[in-house]
Amino acid sequence: MPFISKIKRQTDYNLFPSSTPIVIDNGASYFRIGWAGETEPRVIFRNIVQRPRHKTTGETVSIVGDHDPALLKYFDCTRSGPRSAFDNDVVYQFEIMEYILDFAFDRLGANGSGIDHPVLITECVCNPVHSRSKMAELLFETYGVPSIAFGVDAAFSYKYNQQHGICGQDGLAICPGFSTTHVIPFVGGEPVYRGSCRTNIGGYHVTDYLKQLLSLKYPHHMARLTWEKVEDLKMEHCYIAPDYFSEARLFQKGTKEAEDKTRCWQLPWVPPPTEEPPSEEEIARKAAIKERQGQRLREMAEAKRSSRINELENELHGLGFLLRQLEQVEANDIPSFLSATGYVSKQEIESSLAKVTQSLRKAKGEPKSEQAEVEEKTEASMNEKYPLIQIPDNMLTSEQLKEKRRQIFLKTTTEGRQRAKQKRVDEGLERERKNQEDEERRLENPELYAEQMRAKYKELSERIDQRKRLKTNGSHTNGNNTSGGVGRGERLNAAQRERMRLLTTAAFDRGKGEDTFGAKDEDWQLYKLMSRDNDDDDEGAEADEAELARVSSRLQEIDPKFVPKQELVLPQSAAEAPRLRPLTKEDFQIVLGVERFRCPEILFHPNLVGIDQVGLDEMAGVSIRRLPSKDEDLEQRLTSSIFMTGGCCLFPGMSQRLEAGIRMIRPCGAPINVVRALDPVLDAWRGASLYAAKLQFTEQTFTRMDYYEKGEDWLRRYQLRYTL
């Protein structure tokens, strides 16, 4: 089975005789394995398994314990997350446990499929017989272990520290582990399991609580708040407060002491490139360049206009000469003459002459009054083009009437197009005239002109904005409507409200009896009033927006610093995207304040995370009350040697807080002494290593033959003696 790990494989496995036991500290958080008699375990890794597939080959690999994150880019880990064999400190997933033992024996250096060394493995207090039986079955039948011994990790740590004078023969062992917390009383150097107690709270819940708080506080950095990183933050920054509520009030007030206790974790951040504002010289240089470009464009436009005028004049002279020649040609020769020129009729030549004349006057910028003659000629040509329009219907045949209706339709359509075109031309001329006037005023006094244009832009913007607010919210609100909403009547202008009044009056007057509306002349007058469209707000709005666009374009030409307010010109959507400010260094900081002591507080108050159980200090009192004998001297000896072991004991302030909590539930003056293990993490394995190295260890084991002969009932009665 392929394994991926950065833990190196041991090479001295064959140097140990088969009588040397293998010591395993099977914790819910970390797995430790080594040889009996040594002071340090050979292999340590996290007690988890992950089985992803290779993205290219599809091969399933086993990742046990710690792994190199750089290797995971080659594997698909979306369908296989980390899995543990434990549930509340009890092994129940033995398929995962087999992967872990395979990896552990492989890294220890075992070559064959069998293990020919005795095994001492730790378990939790009062481990269920089913879990112990399955573990024995796995070790005996899968690995061929000759003999096995089971022991409690907290008991091994207590005995190890007892040999070093840290704790006495009688005492309380408090072990806040990864997922559970145990309290075991020791009397005469042996654990009294009848007086032990357990709560389902541990270091896992502290880390998970801290991860939840930081994820809610910094939702944009959830990807960086991995379990491993939060675990490191917990062990590096968290502490136990002497008084939780006083500490919380301290941070609530924001005092200097609270600021000193706050820690900050800076995430990787690269500052964006800063853009310095342009200097006065740079602004003047850009303005000069823009002015030169504008002058060059104006010169090019003037040259193009002159060329266009020359072309139109030449074309106009040619058409006039053609008409004069056409007048001298006889009637019989006109078709041949027109075919040579490319025209069909004299009316087409005159129409072309009128168009060229109009284009020439437009190019020269002549006012509309000078175009009356051209319009008259155009009207005459239209009459010649549509001769049946002026003839009465009674003088025409049925076919001529059809042709007359067609000519009327064509003439109306043509005139409409010409009017629309002329309107566009007039608007362009008017816009050009305003621009010329603005340019003259700018040349006279540039500063005054710029100030006037800004004032005009501001006035138009406010007017458009006010009109849009009136359309959305109405012109006013009554006193009863405090939420800002308005009714339909408040959104109507004066003309629309008058129309609604007329409709209401007509409906009220004519609502009963026979409907005689329209029988009188005043009814039709009322109809005209209701049908009249006096609402010219839309036209005014379009004119204001067009003028605002022109003023904005003009300001952009003369003022490089001007930035138009596009949101006033364009219609605003109901759900406009919010504007995002640029990210700063502070946005990539994880600040740990009240979380430092709030998360470990669940060890003393599990109800903070919804676990209705007692804390560490109350567990000590429960364990003392569960002892079979009620001896005051024994209770005093137990409280005189309160021993702490396990990873959660590394929190600063744990001993002082535990001592204060136990003192509150014990009689006044009772001796209380809380001590911590030399190494709360490794002392359990070291105590088991010293125990397995003794010669009497073989008497405490049971062999494979005993397992096959006595079965599960013998495992039920099995209990290790720690005093040899």
C-alpha positions in Angstrom: 0.0 0.0 0.0 1.6 3.3 -1.0 2.0 5.9 1.7 2.8 9.6 1.3 4.6 11.2 4.3 7.6 13.3 5.2 8.4 11.0 8.2 11.6 9.0 7.5 11.6 5.2 7.9 13.7 3.7 10.8 16.5 1.4 9.8 17.4 -0.3 13.1 14.3 -2.5 13.6 16.2 -5.8 13.3 18.7 -4.7 15.9 16.2 -5.1 18.7 15.5 -8.6 20.0 12.0 -10.0 19.8 11.6 -9.7 23.6 11.8 -5.9 23.4 8.3 -4.5 23.7 6.9 -1.9 21.3 5.2 1.0 23.2 2.3 2.8 21.5 0.5 5.9 22.9 -2.7 5.8 20.8 -4.0 9.2 21.5 -7.0 10.8 19.7 -4.8 13.6 18.5 -1.3 12.1 18.0 0.0 8.6 17.6 3.4 7.9 19.2 5.3 4.6 18.8 8.8 3.6 20.0 10.8 1.0 21.9 10.5 0.2 25.6 13.3 1.7 27.7 13.9 4.7 25.5 13.1 8.3 26.5 11.6 9.5 23.3 9.2 7.9 20.8 10.7 7.0 17.4 7.6 8.1 15.3 5.1 10.8 16.0 2.3 11.8 13.7 -1.3 13.0 13.7 -3.8 10.2 14.2 -5.8 10.9 10.9 -6.0 9.2 7.5 -6.8 10.7 4.1 -7.1 8.6 0.9 -7.2 10.8 -2.2 -6.7 9.8 -5.8 -3.9 10.9 -8.1 -5.3 13.4 -10.7 -3.4 11.8 -13.6 -3.2 8.1 -12.9 -6.3 7.7 -10.7 -4.3 5.7 -8.2 -5.6 5.8 -4.6 -2.9 6.6 -2.0 -2.9 6.8 1.8 -1.9 10.0 3.5 -1.4 9.3 7.2 -0.7 12.0 9.7 1.2 15.1 8.7 1.8 15.6 5.0 3.5 18.1 2.7 0.9 20.5 1.4 2.9 21.0 -1.8 2.2 17.3 -2.8 -1.6 17.8 -2.5 -1.7 19.7 -5.8 -1.2 16.4 -7.6 -4.1 14.7 -5.8 -7.9 15.2 -5.7 -8.8 15.7 -2.0 -12.4 16.9 -2.6 -14.0 13.5 -2.1 -11.8 12.2 0.7 -11.3 14.4 3.8 -9.2 13.6 6.9 -10.8 10.8 8.9 -10.1 9.7 12.5 -10.6 6.3 14.1 -11.8 7.8 17.4 -15.2 8.9 18.7 -14.9 10.7 22.0 -11.6 9.1 22.7 -12.8 5.5 21.9 -11.6 3.6 18.8 -14.5 2.5 16.7 -13.3 2.8 13.1 -10.9 -0.2 13.0 -10.5 0.0 9.2 -8.9 3.4 9.7 -7.0 2.1 12.7 -5.5 -0.6 10.4 -4.1 2.1 8.0 -2.6 3.9 11.0 -0.9 0.8 12.4 0.4 -0.2 9.0 2.0 3.2 8.6 3.3 3.2 12.2 5.0 -0.3 11.9 6.3 0.6 8.4 8.0 3.8 9.7 9.3 1.9 12.7 11.2 -0.3 10.3 9.2 -3.5 10.3 9.9 -5.6 7.1 7.6 -8.5 7.1 3.8 -8.7 7.5 4.1 -9.9 11.1 5.3 -8.2 14.3 7.2 -10.5 16.6 7.5 -8.0 19.5 5.1 -7.6 22.5 3.0 -4.5 22.3 1.9 -2.1 25.1 -0.8 0.2 23.9 -2.7 2.9 25.7 -6.4 3.4 25.9 -8.9 5.7 27.6 -10.3 5.2 31.1 -13.0 2.5 31.3 -12.6 1.6 27.6 -15.5 -0.4 26.3 -14.9 -4.2 26.1 -16.0 -4.2 22.4 -13.3 -1.6 21.5 -10.6 -3.5 23.5 -11.6 -6.8 21.9 -11.5 -5.4 18.4 -8.1 -3.9 19.0 -6.8 -7.2 20.3 -8.3 -9.0 17.3 -6.6 -6.6 15.0 -3.2 -6.9 16.6 -3.3 -10.7 17.0 -4.8 -11.8 13.8 -3.6 -9.1 11.4 0.0 -8.5 12.7 0.6 -11.7 14.6 1.7 -9.9 17.8 2.8 -12.5 20.5 1.4 -10.6 23.5 -0.5 -7.4 24.3 -1.0 -5.2 27.3 -3.5 -2.3 27.7 -2.9 0.7 30.0 -4.4 4.1 30.6 -2.3 7.0 29.3 -3.1 9.3 32.3 -2.0 6.6 34.7 1.3 6.1 33.0 1.9 9.9 33.1 1.0 10.0 36.8 3.4 7.1 37.6 6.2 8.7 35.6 5.9 12.0 37.4 5.5 10.2 40.7 9.0 8.7 40.2 10.4 12.2 39.7 8.8 13.5 42.9 6.2 15.7 41.2 3.1 14.0 42.7 2.5 11.7 45.6 1.1 8.2 46.2 -2.4 9.6 46.7 -3.7 12.3 44.4 -6.0 13.3 41.6 -5.0 13.0 37.9 -6.8 15.5 35.7 -6.3 14.9 32.0 -7.9 17.3 29.6 -7.3 15.5 26.3 -8.1 16.0 22.7 -11.8 15.2 22.7 -12.6 14.3 26.4 -11.4 15.1 29.9 -10.9 12.5 32.6 -10.3 12.8 36.4 -8.8 9.7 38.0 -8.2 9.4 41.8 -5.0 7.5 42.8 -4.9 5.8 46.2 -1.7 4.0 47.2 -0.2 4.5 43.7 -3.0 2.7 42.0 -5.9 4.3 40.0 -9.4 3.9 41.5 -11.5 3.7 38.3 -14.7 3.6 40.4 -14.2 7.2 41.4 -13.2 8.5 37.9 -15.4 10.8 35.8 -15.4 12.1 32.3 -16.8 15.0 30.2 -16.9 15.3 26.5 -14.9 18.5 26.2 -11.3 18.9 25.2 -8.7 20.5 23.0 -10.6 19.7 19.8 -13.6 21.8 21.0 -11.3 24.7 21.9 -9.8 24.7 18.4 -13.1 24.3 16.7 -14.6 27.2 18.8 -11.7 29.4 17.9 -12.0 28.5 14.3 -15.7 29.4 14.3 -15.2 32.8 16.0 -12.4 33.8 13.6 -14.4 32.6 10.6 -17.4 34.8 11.7 -15.1 37.7 12.4 -13.1 37.4 9.2 -15.2 35.7 6.6 -13.0 36.8 3.7 -10.0 34.9 5.2 -11.7 31.5 5.8 -9.4 29.8 3.3 -6.4 30.8 5.4 -8.0 29.7 8.7 -7.1 26.0 8.3 -7.3 23.6 11.2 -3.6 23.4 11.5 -3.1 27.1 11.6 -5.9 27.7 14.1 -4.3 24.9 16.3 -1.0 26.8 16.2 -2.8 30.1 17.1 -4.5 28.4 20.0 -1.3 27.0 21.5 0.6 30.2 20.9 -1.8 32.9 22.0 -4.7 31.4 24.2 -4.6 31.6 27.9 -6.9 30.8 30.9 -8.3 34.0 32.5 -8.2 34.0 36.4 -11.7 35.5 36.3 -13.6 35.2 33.1 -16.2 37.9 33.6 -13.6 40.5 34.9 -11.4 39.8 31.9 -14.4 40.2 29.6 -15.3 43.5 31.1 -11.7 44.6 30.7 -11.9 44.1 27.0 -15.4 45.6 26.8 -14.1 48.8 28.2 -11.1 48.8 25.8 -8.5 49.8 28.4 -4.8 50.0 27.9 -4.3 46.6 29.6 -6.7 45.0 27.1 -4.8 46.5 24.2 -1.6 45.1 25.6 -3.2 41.6 25.7 -4.4 41.8 22.1 -2.4 39.9 19.6 -2.3 40.5 15.8 -1.5 37.9 13.1 -0.4 39.6 9.8 -1.4 37.7 6.7 0.7 38.0 3.5 -0.1 41.4 1.9 1.5 43.2 -1.0 0.7 46.9 -1.1 -0.7 48.1 -4.4 1.4 50.6 -6.4 0.6 54.1 -5.3 -0.2 56.7 -8.0 1.1 60.1 -7.1 -1.2 63.1 -8.1 0.2 65.0 -11.2 2.1 68.2 -10.5 1.1 71.6 -11.7 3.7 71.4 -14.5 2.3 68.1 -15.6 -1.2 69.4 -15.6 -0.2 72.4 -17.6 1.8 70.3 -20.1 -1.2 68.0 -20.7 -3.5 71.0 -21.1 -1.1 72.5 -23.7 -0.9 69.2 -25.6 -4.7 68.9 -25.5 -5.1 72.4 -26.8 -2.7 71.8 -29.7 -4.5 68.6 -30.5 -7.8 70.5 -30.5 -6.4 73.3 -32.7 -5.1 70.7 -35.2 -8.5 69.0 -35.3 -10.2 72.3 -35.9 -7.8 73.1 -38.7 -8.4 69.7 -40.3 -12.2 70.2 -39.9 -12.0 73.6 -41.5 -9.9 72.2 -44.4 -12.4 69.4 -44.9 -15.3 71.9 -44.8 -13.6 74.1 -47.4 -13.0 71.2 -49.7 -16.6 70.1 -49.3 -17.9 73.6 -50.2 -15.8 73.6 -53.3 -17.1 70.2 -54.4 -20.7 71.3 -53.8 -20.2 74.6 -55.6 -18.8 72.8 -58.6 -21.7 70.3 -58.6 -24.2 73.1 -58.3 -22.7 74.9 -61.3 -22.7 71.7 -63.3 -26.4 71.1 -62.5 -27.3 74.7 -63.4 -25.4 74.4 -66.7 -27.2 71.1 -67.4 -30.7 72.7 -66.8 -29.8 75.6 -69.1 -28.7 73.2 -71.8 -31.9 71.2 -71.3 -34.0 74.3 -72.0 -32.4 74.8 -75.4 -32.9 71.1 -76.5 -35.9 70.3 -78.6 -38.6 68.1 -77.1 -37.8 65.1 -79.4 -34.1 65.2 -78.4 -34.7 65.4 -74.6 -34.7 61.6 -74.0 -31.4 61.0 -75.8 -29.9 64.1 -74.0 -31.0 62.8 -70.6 -29.7 59.3 -71.3 -26.3 60.8 -72.0 -26.2 62.7 -68.7 -27.4 59.8 -66.6 -30.7 61.4 -65.4 -34.2 60.2 -66.1 -36.2 63.4 -66.1 -35.9 67.2 -65.6 -37.6 66.8 -62.2 -34.7 64.5 -61.0 -32.2 67.2 -62.1 -34.1 69.9 -60.2 -34.4 67.7 -57.1 -30.7 67.0 -57.2 -30.1 70.8 -57.6 -32.2 71.5 -54.5 -30.4 68.9 -52.4 -27.0 70.3 -53.5 -28.1 73.8 -52.7 -29.3 72.8 -49.3 -26.1 70.9 -48.5 -24.1 73.9 -49.6 -26.0 76.3 -47.4 -25.6 73.9 -44.5 -21.9 73.6 -45.1 -21.6 77.4 -45.2 -23.7 77.7 -42.0 -26.3 80.1 -43.5 -29.4 80.7 -41.4 -32.7 79.0 -42.3 -34.3 82.2 -43.6 -32.1 82.1 -46.6 -33.4 78.7 -47.6 -37.0 79.8 -48.4 -36.3 79.9 -52.1 -34.9 76.4 -52.0 -38.0 75.2 -50.1 -40.3 76.9 -52.7 -38.4 75.2 -55.5 -38.6 71.9 -53.7 -42.4 72.3 -53.2 -42.7 73.1 -56.9 -40.7 70.0 -57.8 -42.9 67.9 -55.5 -46.1 69.2 -57.2 -44.6 68.2 -60.6 -43.6 64.8 -59.2 -47.0 64.2 -57.8 -49.4 65.8 -60.3 -52.6 64.0 -59.3 -52.7 65.4 -55.8 -54.1 68.8 -56.9 -56.8 67.3 -59.2 -60.3 66.8 -57.7 -61.5 63.2 -57.3 -64.6 63.7 -59.5 -62.3 64.3 -62.4 -60.3 61.1 -62.0 -61.0 57.5 -63.0 -60.8 54.6 -60.5 -57.2 53.8 -61.5 -56.2 57.4 -61.2 -57.8 57.6 -57.7 -55.6 54.6 -56.6 -52.5 56.3 -58.0 -53.5 59.6 -56.3 -53.8 57.8 -52.9 -50.4 56.3 -53.5 -48.9 59.7 -54.4 -50.4 61.2 -51.3 -48.8 58.5 -49.1 -45.4 58.8 -50.8 -45.5 62.6 -50.5 -46.5 62.5 -46.8 -43.7 60.0 -46.1 -41.1 62.0 -48.0 -42.1 65.2 -46.2 -41.9 63.5 -42.8 -38.4 62.2 -43.6 -37.4 65.6 -44.8 -38.7 67.3 -41.7 -36.9 64.8 -39.4 -33.7 65.3 -41.4 -34.1 69.1 -41.2 -34.7 68.9 -37.5 -31.5 67.0 -37.0 -29.7 69.5 -39.2 -31.1 72.4 -37.2 -30.1 70.7 -33.9 -26.6 70.2 -35.2 -26.4 73.8 -36.4 -27.7 75.0 -33.0 -25.2 72.9 -31.2 -22.4 74.1 -33.4 -23.5 77.7 -32.8 -23.5 77.2 -29.1 -20.1 75.7 -29.2 -18.8 78.7 -31.3 -20.3 81.1 -28.8 -18.8 79.1 -25.9 -15.4 79.2 -27.6 -15.6 82.9 -28.1 -16.5 83.4 -24.4 -13.7 81.1 -23.4 -11.1 83.0 -25.4 -12.3 86.3 -23.9 -12.0 85.1 -20.2 -11.0 81.4 -19.7 -11.4 81.4 -15.9 -14.8 83.1 -15.9 -16.0 80.8 -18.7 -14.9 77.7 -16.8 -16.6 78.9 -13.6 -19.8 79.5 -15.5 -19.7 76.1 -17.1 -19.2 74.4 -13.7 -22.1 76.3 -12.3 -24.3 75.3 -15.2 -23.2 71.7 -14.9 -24.1 71.8 -11.2 -27.5 73.3 -11.9 -28.4 70.8 -14.5 -27.2 67.9 -12.4 -29.3 69.1 -9.4 -32.3 69.6 -11.6 -32.0 66.1 -13.1 -31.4 64.5 -9.7 -34.4 66.4 -8.3 -36.6 65.2 -11.1 -35.5 61.6 -10.6 -36.2 61.8 -6.9 -39.6 63.2 -7.5 -40.4 60.3 -9.9 -39.2 57.8 -7.3 -40.4 59.3 -4.0 -43.0 61.9 -5.0 -43.0 65.6 -4.5 -44.0 65.5 -0.8 -45.0 63.0 1.9 -47.8 63.4 4.4 -47.3 63.3 8.1 -48.6 59.7 8.5 -46.1 58.3 6.1 -42.9 58.3 8.1 -41.2 55.5 6.3 -40.6 57.5 3.1 -43.0 55.7 0.9 -45.6 57.6 -1.1 -48.9 56.8 -2.8 -49.7 57.0 -6.5 -51.4 60.4 -6.1 -48.2 61.9 -4.6 -46.2 60.7 -7.6 -48.4 62.6 -10.1 -47.8 66.1 -11.3 -50.5 68.8 -11.5 -51.7 67.9 -15.0 -51.9 64.2 -14.2 -53.8 64.9 -10.9 -56.3 67.1 -12.8 -56.9 64.3 -15.3 -57.5 61.9 -12.5 -60.0 64.3 -10.9 -61.9 64.6 -14.2 -62.0 60.8 -14.6 -63.2 60.4 -11.0 -65.9 63.1 -11.4 -67.2 61.5 -14.7 -67.3 58.1 -13.1 -69.2 59.4 -10.1 -71.7 61.4 -12.1 -72.3 58.7 -14.7 -72.2 55.8 -12.4 -75.9 55.3 -11.9 -78.7 54.9 -14.3 -78.4 54.9 -18.1 -75.0 55.6 -19.6 -75.6 58.8 -21.7 -72.0 60.0 -21.9 -71.3 61.6 -25.3 -74.9 62.8 -25.9 -74.0 66.4 -25.0 -71.3 68.6 -26.4 -69.8 69.3 -23.0 -69.1 65.6 -22.7 -66.8 65.7 -25.7 -65.2 68.8 -24.2 -64.5 66.8 -21.1 -63.1 64.0 -23.2 -60.7 66.4 -24.8 -59.5 67.7 -21.4 -58.9 64.1 -20.2 -57.1 63.1 -23.5 -54.9 66.2 -23.6 -51.3 65.4 -22.9 -50.0 68.4 -21.0 -47.1 66.4 -19.4 -44.0 67.8 -21.0 -41.7 66.7 -18.2 -40.2 63.9 -20.4 -39.3 66.4 -23.1 -37.8 68.7 -20.5 -35.8 65.9 -19.0 -34.4 64.9 -22.4 -33.4 68.4 -23.2 -31.7 68.8 -19.8 -29.8 65.6 -20.2 -28.7 66.5 -23.7 -27.5 69.9 -22.5 -25.8 68.3 -19.5 -24.0 65.9 -21.8 -22.8 68.9 -24.0 -21.7 70.9 -20.9 -19.9 67.8 -19.5 -18.1 67.2 -22.8 -17.1 70.9 -22.9 -15.8 70.8 -19.4 -13.7 67.7 -20.1 -12.1 69.6 -23.0 -11.1 72.7 -21.0 -10.5 71.2 -17.5 -8.3 68.0 -17.3 -9.3 67.6 -13.6 -13.0 67.5 -14.3 -14.7 64.1 -13.6 -18.3 63.9 -14.8 -20.9 62.4 -12.5 -22.0 59.6 -14.8 -24.6 58.3 -12.3 -26.6 61.5 -12.8 -26.8 61.2 -16.5 -27.5 57.5 -16.8 -30.6 56.0 -15.2 -29.8 54.3 -11.9 -30.6 50.7 -11.4 -32.6 49.6 -8.4 -29.7 47.4 -7.2 -26.5 49.4 -7.9 -23.2 47.6 -7.2 -21.5 49.0 -4.1 -18.2 50.8 -4.4 -15.3 48.9 -3.0 -12.5 50.7 -1.3 -8.9 49.5 -2.0 -7.6 46.9 0.5 -5.1 48.0 3.1 -2.7 46.2 5.4 -5.2 46.3 8.2 -7.6 44.2 6.1 -5.1 41.3 6.1 -4.7 41.3 9.9 -6.3 38.7 12.2 -6.7 40.3 15.6 -7.0 38.0 18.6 -8.5 39.9 21.6 -11.3 38.4 23.7 -10.9 35.1 21.7 -7.6 34.4 23.5 -9.4 33.5 26.8 -12.9 33.0 25.6 -12.1 29.7 23.8 -10.2 27.9 26.6 -12.9 29.0 29.0 -15.1 26.1 27.7 -12.9 23.7 29.7 -14.5 25.3 32.8 -17.9 26.2 31.3 -18.8 23.7 28.6 -22.2 25.3 28.3 -20.6 28.1 26.3 -20.6 25.7 23.3 -23.9 23.9 24.2 -22.4 21.0 26.2 -24.4 20.6 29.4 -21.7 19.2 31.6 -19.4 20.3 34.4 -16.0 21.9 34.2 -12.6 20.8 35.3 -12.9 22.2 38.8 -16.3 20.6 39.5 -15.0 17.3 38.1 -12.5 17.1 40.9 -15.2 17.4 43.5 -17.4 14.8 41.7 -14.5 12.4 41.6 -13.8 12.8 45.4 -17.5 12.2 46.2 -17.5 9.0 44.1 -14.8 7.3 46.3 -16.2 4.3 48.2 -14.7 5.4 51.5 -15.5 8.8 53.0 -12.2 9.6 54.7 -11.3 13.3 55.4 -7.6 12.5 55.6 -7.7 10.7 52.2 -9.6 13.7 50.7 -6.9 16.1 52.0 -4.2 13.9 50.6 -5.9 13.8 47.3 -6.3 17.6 47.1 -2.7 18.0 48.2 -1.5 16.3 45.0 -3.7 17.4 42.1 -1.8 16.4 39.0 -2.5 17.8 35.5 -1.5 16.1 32.3 -2.6 16.4 28.6 -2.1 19.0 25.9 -4.6 21.5 27.3 -2.5 21.9 30.5 -0.1 24.0 28.5 -2.4 27.0 28.5 -1.0 29.7 30.7 -3.0 30.2 33.9 -4.4 26.7 34.0 -2.9 25.8 37.4 -4.0 29.0 39.1 -7.5 28.9 37.7 -8.0 25.2 38.6 -6.7 25.8 42.1 -9.1 28.7 42.6 -12.0 26.7 41.3 -11.3 23.7 43.6 -10.8 25.9 46.6 -14.3 27.2 46.2 -15.9 23.7 46.5 -13.6 22.4 49.3 -13.8 23.3 53.0 -12.1 26.4 54.2 -8.4 25.7 55.0 -8.2 22.4 53.1 -4.8 21.9 51.6 -4.9 22.3 47.8 -1.8 21.9 45.6 -2.0 21.8 41.8 1.0 20.6 39.9 1.7 20.0 36.2 3.5 17.2 34.5 7.1 17.6 33.4 5.9 17.2 29.8 2.1 16.9 29.6 2.3 15.7 26.0 5.0 13.0 26.1 5.0 11.8 29.7 2.3 9.2 29.0 4.5 7.5 26.4 7.6 7.8 28.7 5.8 6.3 31.6 4.6 3.4 29.4 8.2 3.0 28.1 9.6 2.7 31.6 6.8 0.3 32.6 7.4 -2.0 29.6 11.1 -2.1 30.2 10.6 -3.8 33.6 11.2 -7.5 33.9 7.7 -8.0 35.5 6.0 -6.6 32.4 5.5 -10.0 30.8 3.4 -11.0 33.8 0.9 -8.2 32.9 0.4 -9.2 29.3 -1.8 -11.8 27.7 -0.7 -13.9 24.8 -2.3 -14.9 21.6 -3.1 -18.4 23.0 -4.8 -16.8 26.1 -6.9 -14.7 23.7 -8.0 -17.7 21.7 -8.7 -19.9 24.8 -10.3 -17.3 27.2 -11.9 -14.9 24.7 -13.7 -11.7 25.4 -14.7 -12.5 29.0 -11.0 -12.5 30.0 -10.6 -9.0 28.4 -13.5 -7.8 30.4 -11.7 -8.7 33.7 -8.3 -7.6 32.5 -6.8 -4.7 34.4 -3.1 -3.6 34.4 -1.3 -3.2 37.8 0.9 -0.1 37.6 2.9 -0.8 40.8 5.4 -3.6 40.0 
